[in-house]
Amino acid sequence: MKRNSFFYVFKLTQISLIAIITMIVFFPSEMPRDLIISGGIFMGAIFFSLIMIMFNGFAELAMTILKLPVYYKQRDVRFYPSWAYSLPTWILKIPITFLEVAVWVFHTYYVIGFDPNIER
């Protein structure tokens, strides 16, 4: 984690920048909530948010693939079971994923218009 700190800071910066662009694109200027067109815009924003969060994790896939030779070597000589290699990595990446989603939601939720009250 410490070795790849630049990578995680860059990903947070990238998702913040894309969230700002999303806020500009989906900015509602008094959008009524009872029209079908407004529902289409909201669904587009939800779909883009889902796709953005889902594909943001693909950057870590390359780093995981780079670790595979070490995993295979240690598995072949039976140093420890595979769950002992993958579980700590998985547990350490959970808070980072929650932080990325929190950054996205804090930037876009109120501005796009999912909730008109900022207090909630």
C-alpha positions in Angstrom: 0.0 0.0 0.0 2.8 2.4 0.9 4.7 1.5 -2.2 1.7 2.4 -4.4 0.6 5.5 -2.5 1.0 7.7 -5.6 -1.3 5.4 -7.5 -4.1 5.6 -4.9 -3.7 9.4 -4.6 -3.8 9.7 -8.4 -7.0 7.6 -8.5 -8.7 9.7 -5.9 -7.7 12.9 -7.7 -8.9 11.4 -11.0 -12.3 10.4 -9.6 -12.6 13.9 -8.0 -11.9 15.5 -11.4 -14.4 13.2 -13.2 -17.0 13.9 -10.4 -16.6 17.6 -11.0 -17.0 17.1 -14.8 -20.1 15.0 -14.0 -21.5 17.7 -11.8 -21.2 20.2 -14.7 -22.7 17.9 -17.3 -25.7 16.8 -15.1 -26.3 20.1 -13.4 -30.1 20.6 -13.0 -31.4 24.1 -13.3 -34.8 23.7 -11.6 -35.5 20.3 -13.1 -39.0 19.1 -12.3 -39.2 15.7 -10.7 -42.5 14.5 -12.3 -41.5 14.5 -16.0 -40.2 11.4 -17.9 -37.4 13.5 -19.4 -36.1 14.3 -15.9 -36.3 10.6 -15.0 -34.1 9.9 -18.1 -31.5 12.4 -17.0 -31.5 11.0 -13.5 -31.2 7.4 -14.8 -28.3 8.6 -17.0 -26.5 10.1 -14.0 -27.0 6.9 -12.0 -25.8 4.7 -14.9 -22.7 6.9 -15.4 -22.0 6.8 -11.7 -22.3 3.1 -11.6 -20.1 2.6 -14.6 -17.5 5.1 -13.3 -17.2 3.4 -9.9 -17.1 -0.1 -11.5 -14.4 0.7 -14.1 -12.3 2.8 -11.7 -11.1 -0.5 -10.2 -9.7 -1.8 -13.4 -6.4 0.1 -12.9 -5.6 -2.1 -10.0 -6.1 -5.2 -12.2 -2.7 -4.6 -13.8 -1.0 -4.4 -10.4 -2.7 -7.7 -9.4 -1.5 -9.4 -12.5 2.1 -8.2 -11.9 2.0 -10.0 -8.5 0.9 -13.3 -10.0 4.4 -14.8 -10.6 5.2 -14.3 -6.9 2.0 -16.0 -6.0 2.5 -18.9 -8.3 6.1 -19.4 -7.1 5.1 -19.4 -3.4 2.1 -21.7 -4.1 4.2 -24.2 -6.0 6.6 -24.6 -3.1 3.7 -24.7 -0.7 4.8 -21.8 1.5 1.3 -21.0 2.5 -2.2 -21.5 1.1 -3.7 -19.2 -1.5 -6.2 -17.6 0.8 -3.4 -16.4 3.1 -2.0 -14.5 0.1 -5.2 -13.0 -1.3 -7.2 -12.2 1.9 -4.9 -9.5 3.3 -4.7 -7.8 0.0 -8.5 -7.9 -0.4 -9.0 -6.6 3.2 -6.6 -3.7 2.6 -8.3 -2.6 -0.6 -11.8 -2.3 1.0 -11.2 1.0 2.8 -9.7 2.5 -0.3 -12.8 1.5 -2.4 -15.1 3.0 0.2 -13.1 6.2 0.2 -13.3 6.4 -3.6 -17.1 5.9 -3.5 -17.4 8.4 -0.7 -15.5 11.0 -2.8 -17.8 10.4 -5.7 -21.0 10.6 -3.7 -20.0 13.7 -1.7 -19.2 15.5 -5.0 -22.2 14.5 -7.1 -25.2 13.5 -4.9 -26.5 16.9 -4.1 -25.4 18.8 -7.1 -26.9 16.4 -9.7 -30.2 16.6 -7.8 -30.7 13.2 -6.4 -31.8 14.9 -3.1 -32.9 18.5 -3.2 -32.1 19.0 0.6 -28.5 19.2 1.5 -29.2 18.6 5.2 -30.0 14.9 4.8 
